[in-house]
């Protein structure tokens, strides 16, 4: 089984449109909040997983409700790809990427113990438990390190 992750771009809107109902099943009225014009803002960040050249799922975040410090996380996997470590594979990489931009990340989920346990295993903590469970993760904001950092192309032009 080959597992690959790719960044979600605005041209891949259909991926998010198809997966949003799985990410937010109880919030079908407001799905557009999580999907509409995805990728047109530089603050949108997401990954999708390809397993044997099939889209298995996606993970993405957006700034909602005017909160510029804590984006809302969306995670979705097609049922046939669940319980195979793909969600963890996506989450591990996504947390590295999102930590270059934000100090916190929030997700709103339904009361499902297995799902809550999954997010808690990545350091999310429950901050509200009412109709929905709201989990928050504090991130260690890191600077982006590129392979070219510290490289001076002029030094080879002697």
C-alpha positions in Angstrom: 0.0 0.0 0.0 1.5 3.3 -1.0 0.6 6.3 1.2 1.2 9.9 -0.1 0.2 13.3 1.2 -0.3 16.4 -0.9 -1.1 20.0 0.0 -4.7 20.9 -0.8 -4.9 23.7 -3.4 -7.9 25.9 -4.3 -8.2 23.9 -7.6 -9.0 20.8 -5.5 -12.2 22.3 -4.0 -14.1 19.2 -5.0 -12.1 17.1 -2.6 -13.2 19.2 0.3 -16.7 19.5 -0.9 -17.0 15.7 -1.0 -15.3 15.1 2.4 -16.9 18.0 4.4 -20.1 16.0 5.2 -17.9 13.3 6.8 -15.9 15.8 8.8 -18.9 17.7 10.0 -21.9 15.3 9.9 -23.9 17.2 12.5 -23.3 20.6 10.9 -24.7 20.0 7.5 -26.4 23.4 7.4 -23.1 25.3 7.8 -20.8 23.2 5.6 -20.0 26.1 3.4 -18.2 27.7 6.3 -15.6 24.9 6.1 -15.4 24.7 2.3 -16.5 27.7 0.4 -13.6 29.3 -1.5 -11.1 27.1 0.2 -7.5 27.9 -0.7 -8.2 31.5 -1.9 -6.9 32.7 1.4 -3.3 32.3 2.3 -4.4 31.3 5.7 -6.2 28.1 4.5 -4.0 25.0 5.0 -4.7 21.4 4.2 -3.4 18.0 3.1 -5.1 15.1 1.4 -4.0 11.5 1.5 -3.7 9.2 -1.6 -3.6 5.5 -0.9 -2.8 3.5 -4.0 -3.8 6.5 -6.1 -7.3 6.8 -4.5 -8.2 9.8 -2.3 -8.6 8.4 1.2 -9.2 11.6 3.2 -8.2 15.1 4.0 -7.3 17.4 6.9 -7.6 21.1 6.7 -8.0 24.3 8.8 -9.6 27.7 8.3 -9.9 30.8 10.3 -13.6 31.1 11.2 -15.7 33.4 13.4 -13.1 36.2 12.9 -10.6 34.3 15.1 -7.2 34.9 13.5 -5.3 33.1 16.2 -7.0 29.7 16.4 -8.1 28.1 13.1 -10.8 25.4 13.1 -9.7 21.9 12.1 -11.6 19.5 9.8 -10.6 15.9 9.4 -12.3 13.4 7.2 -11.6 9.9 5.9 -13.7 7.7 3.7 -15.1 4.8 5.7 -13.1 2.1 3.7 -9.9 3.8 4.8 -10.6 4.2 8.5 -8.7 2.3 11.2 -5.6 1.9 9.0 -3.4 4.6 10.5 -4.1 7.1 7.7 -5.8 9.6 10.0 -2.7 9.6 12.3 -0.4 9.8 9.2 -2.2 12.9 8.1 -2.5 14.5 11.6 1.3 14.1 12.3 2.3 15.9 9.2 -0.5 18.5 9.5 0.5 19.5 13.0 4.1 20.1 11.8 2.7 22.4 9.0 0.2 24.3 11.0 2.7 25.0 13.8 4.6 27.3 11.4 1.5 29.6 11.3 -0.4 29.3 14.6 -0.1 28.7 18.3 -3.4 26.9 18.8 -5.7 24.7 16.8 -9.4 23.9 17.6 -11.7 21.1 16.5 -15.4 20.7 17.3 -16.6 17.1 17.3 -19.6 15.0 18.4 -19.7 12.9 21.5 -17.9 9.8 20.3 -15.4 8.4 22.8 -13.1 6.8 20.2 -12.9 10.1 18.3 -12.2 12.1 21.4 -9.5 9.6 22.4 -7.9 9.9 18.9 -7.5 13.7 19.3 -6.4 13.5 22.9 -3.6 11.2 21.7 -2.2 14.1 19.7 -2.4 16.5 22.7 -5.8 18.1 22.2 -7.6 19.0 25.4 -11.3 19.3 26.1 -12.3 22.9 26.7 -16.0 22.5 26.3 -18.4 19.6 26.6 -22.0 20.5 25.6 -23.8 19.6 22.4 -20.4 19.3 20.8 -17.1 18.6 22.3 -14.6 21.4 21.7 -10.9 20.4 21.8 -8.0 22.7 21.7 -4.3 21.9 21.0 -1.5 24.3 21.9 1.2 24.2 19.2 4.9 25.0 19.6 5.0 27.7 16.9 8.1 27.1 14.8 9.9 29.0 12.1 9.9 27.5 8.7 13.3 26.0 7.9 14.0 25.6 4.2 16.9 23.6 2.7 18.2 26.9 1.2 18.4 28.8 4.5 21.9 30.0 5.0 22.9 29.4 1.4 24.4 32.3 -0.4 24.5 31.8 -4.2 27.0 34.6 -4.6 29.8 32.7 -2.9 30.1 30.3 -5.9 30.5 33.2 -8.4 34.2 33.9 -7.7 
